């Protein structure tokens, strides 16, 4: 009911809906981790950033070995890698994309189901990266889950449009934009893990399509 009220006000006054609390939490945590790393660099402690990368980044070899630098490392890195970034440009692009996608997808499926998509696609992104680059790493960044949200948006819109017999021209333009963005990012940042983008996108497409078949938005205050 809270979310419904907020959406009603947003539509009435032409303002975008507020971001769900969990999205704001992700943004704050990502910015905090980057801020701590930058502060440590300025203070002459580069080892702090290195420690973050070793302990929090995703390493394919650690997954396949089944053991890491501490107990549970092969599992925790599926979570932690998404909150670390390679620099301010990387962080800024990801957080801006997250805000845009989250506001739109929240209207369609609600905050809780969007949080599920984010979590599942972050794991899926890392898994495909590990499969395609068995010796890869460290991988950091939220872009795998963000591409997952984009995939869910496309999948949900495609199924909904097909069921309602609506033209899908705008949808395909969105797909083209997503593919183009991935190409541009790969050119600008040669070390980018496009395999993770692909894994997140595919998982998001499936989840978005399934949610469209199961029904539309379910209001929540999460």
N, C-alpha and C positions, 0 to 999 in steps of 0.2 A: 504494500500500500504506500509506503514511503516513496519507493521508486516511481510508482505511477503518478503520484502527486508532483514529483520533481519533473517528470517528463511533460506533464500537462503545462506546468509553468513555463518550461523551456520552449514548447511549441507556441504558446500563447504570446510570449514576448519576443520570439525570434532569437532566443539565445540557445547556444549549444548546451546539452545536458551536462551536469557535473560528472567528473570522472569517478568511478567506483573507488571506494577506500583502498582496495587491494592494489589498484593501478597506481594510485598516489604513493602507496607504500613501496612499490617496486621502483618508481622513479626516485624517491628519496633515498632508498638504499643504494641504488646504482650511483647516484650523484655523490653520496657520502663516501663510498668506496673509492671513487675516482679522486675526490677531494683529499682523502687521506693519503693516497698514493702520490699526488702532486705535492702535498705538504711535506711528505717524507723526502721526496726528491730535492725540494728546495732547501731542506735542512741537512742535506748531504747524507741521507740514509737510503740509498738506492736498494739496499737489501730488503727493505720493507715491500717494495713493489715486486721484487723477485720472489719473495716468500708468498705473497698473494697469488702470483702466477703459478708457482709450483704446487701450492696447497689447494688453490681454488680453481685453477684452469682445468680444462678437460684434456686428458691424455689418453689416446687410443691404446697405447701400449699397456698402460696401467689396467685398463678394462680387460684386455685379453689375458694379461698375467694374473688377474684376480687378486692382486695385492698392490698396495701403494706405500706411501710414506707414513701412514698411520692406519689403525684399524678402521674399516669402513670407507676408506678413501675412494675405492672404485664406485661406491654408491653416492657419496656426498658430492662428488664433482659434477654429477648430473644436475644438481641444484645450484652449486656455487658459481659455476662458470658463467651463468646468465647474468650475474650481478657485477661482473668485472668487465672492463673495457680497455682497449689499447691506447686510448687517448681522448682528448676533448672532442675531436671531429667524430670519432666513432660513437662516443656517448651521445653527442648532440643529435646526430642523425637518427640513432635508435630511439631516443626519448621522444623526439618530434613525431616520428612514425607511430610510436606507441600511442601517443595522445590522439592523433587523428583516427587511427583504426579503432581504438577502444571506444571512443565516443560514438562511432557509427555502429559498431557491432553490439554495443550495449543496448541500443534501441531494438535490435533484432532478437537477441537471445537472452539478454539479461546478464547481470554481473557474475552470478555464480557459475553459470555454464561457460561464460567467457573465461573465467578463472580456470576452469577445468581444461578448456582448449589450450590456454597458455601453458599450463603445467605439462600436459600430455605432449604437446608439440615441442616443448623444450627438450624433453627426453627423446622424442623421435628424431629431432635434429641431431642430437649427439650420437645416437645409435647409427644413423646412416653415415655420419662423418666417420665413425669408428670402423664401419664395414668397408667404406670406400677408401679410407686412408688408415690402414692398420697401425702404421708407425707415426701417425700424425699427432700434432700437439706442440705446445699448448694451444687450445682454442678457448677464446673468451668472447663474451658479448651476448646481448639479448636478441640479436637479429633472427636466430632460428625460431624462437617463440613468436617474434613479431611477424615473421613471414607465415607462421602458423595461423595467426589471427587474420592475416590477409587471405590466406587460403580458405579459412572458415567463412569469411565474408563472401568470397567468390562462390564457394560451394553452396552456401545458404541461398544466395541470390539466384544462382543457376536453377536449383531445384524449385524454389518458390516461383520464379518466372516461368519455368516450364509447366508447372501445375496450373498456373493462372493464365497460361498462354499469352504471356507478355513478350514484346520484342526484347532480344538479348544483346542488342548492339552495344549498349552501355556496359554490359557485363564484359564483353570481349575487349572493349577498350580498357577496362580495369585490369584484365589479364595481361594485355599487351604492356600496360604501364608497369605492372609488377615484374614482368620478364625484363623490360627495358631497364628498370631500376637495378635489378640484379646484375645485368651486364655492365652498367655504368659503375656500380660499386666494385665489381671485379677489376675493371680497368683502373679506377682510382686507387684501389687498395689491393694490389696483386696478391697479398697474403690472405685475402678474405676466404673464409671457409664456405664456398658455394654449396658444398655437399650438405652442410647443415641447413642452409636456406631451402634446398630441395626437400630434405627430410621433413622440415617443419611445414612447408607448403603442402606436401602430399598428405600428411596427417591432418592438417587443418581442413583441406578440401573434403576429406572423408567425414570428419566430424561435423563440419558445417552442413553438408548434404544430409547426414543422418538426423541432425537436429531440425532441419527444415521438414523432413518427412515425419518427424515426431511431433511437430507443432512449433509455434512461434515463440515470442518472448514470454518468459516467466518472471514476473516482477520480483525483485528482491532488493534489500537495502545493503547488501554486502559490498 
